[in-house]
Amino acid sequence: MKYAVIADDLTGAGDTGAQFARAGLRTRSLFGDWAPEDIEGSDALVVNTDSRPLDPAAAYAAVRKAAGVLAAAGYLPVYKKIDSTLRGPAGRELDAVMDASGADLAVLCPAFPANKRIVRDGILRVDGVPVAETALSRDPVNPVKESRIAAYIVGQSRRPVRELGRSVLDGGEAAVRSALEDFRRAGGGIAVCDAGGEADLALLARAALSLGSGVILAGSAGLALPAAEILADRAGRGRPGGAAAGSAGSVSVRPDARTRPVVLAVGSVNPAARVQARTLIEAGAREFRLDPAEILEARSPAEAEAAAEALGLRAREALQTGGKVLIATPGDRSDVEAAQALGAGRGLSGAEVAAALARALAGAVRAAIRDVPDPGVAATGGDVARALLSALGSRAVDLLGEVSPGIPLCAVRGGERPGLFLVTKAGGFGAPDALEKAAALLSTCTRAEP
């Protein structure tokens, strides 16, 4: 059995793919114009469609195409990764997977308790707060306006939506399975489920996957792990209980304690990412700040690229002396508003401003690691990670494990830097020392033999 996951951005592909790797499946994440040779030797493929910022029709087309190509390659679409904070056109993307696969039932739960996302009474809460009342309501590209998951999905999907609340989960696996079967007999659709902890997610995965074919699971990395463990067992590759949470997976620490230089790029404006950046600087990393005006006021793309490269070369000088460097955009709300206003004055949308700054960060990182032997890189923000891999000419990464829950460690395939160790991190994930931990692992890890 070979399995396919379809994700809407690169960091989501990484954090969910890491759960399949933890479960024992050889897992690869693909993006861009990947080719048949990119899938060889994998049990699970995670395809990033870059569809989170797209309009619903374009997102539907991208996901349906990906699902069809994966099925033709012999990979069964089993999981639709959506944003754990309800950004993007997830309802239409679920329609696309179900239309392409012929599935009549989707079981949806974006809860990720390890990163303080739970679903209670149909409401997605982040650290106890309804998601639309958090800083995500001010996201410059995909502001979150709805906390009730069913309402969010109904506004996009053409399928019936039903909520399965706490009272159903408290009845155990048989009760959940019975409720799903009733929904299916009535014609099926998308079942939105509560979950307050790991046990609830495991219960949902068992019940859903006991129903046979025609079922798609959908959610974040939280639901992905118990689902992956069941699927890995079916494929004969299961690890009892999976790897420990936060496990580095198929890597080890260098026995001679040699360290590699590390570059960390932060483009996310999520407050959690900015706290992590400050913690990293306090721990001794040198910061190099990208000036949005230099990029957005550039008279040509070449001038913007030159500004980014100049920043990267300054960081490279520091990197060659060893240690860790941080390359970041400004992250205060006033800085974000100023960049948006500057872009608007040049006819750029919020999404186009974010994309331009992500490309600039990627160009700076590429310049910083040029001719530096065996560096490590961490990228915060899915658009930054995606832009970096595009700049390096790569279209795939192998998922090796996790720095901490939802923060995967990867090895780049192909392009300019094959084998580069890369950590990708969603902006809102992780404790204040998440980037510091990522830098520590990147500086000392080696790839273990299979």
Helices and strands as residue ranges (DSSP letters): E 3-7, H 10-22, E 27-30, G 36-39, E 44-48, H 56-72, E 76-81, H 90-101, E 105-109, G 113-115, E 117-120, E 123-126, E 129-130, G 131-133, G 135-138, H 149-154, E 161-164, H 166-169, H 172-185, E 189-193, H 198-209, E 215-219, H 221-234, E 251-253, E 262-266, H 271-282, E 286-289, H 292-296, H 301-319, E 324-328, H 333-345, H 350-368, E 376-380, H 382-391, E 396-404, E 407-413, E 421-425, H 434-444, E 445-447
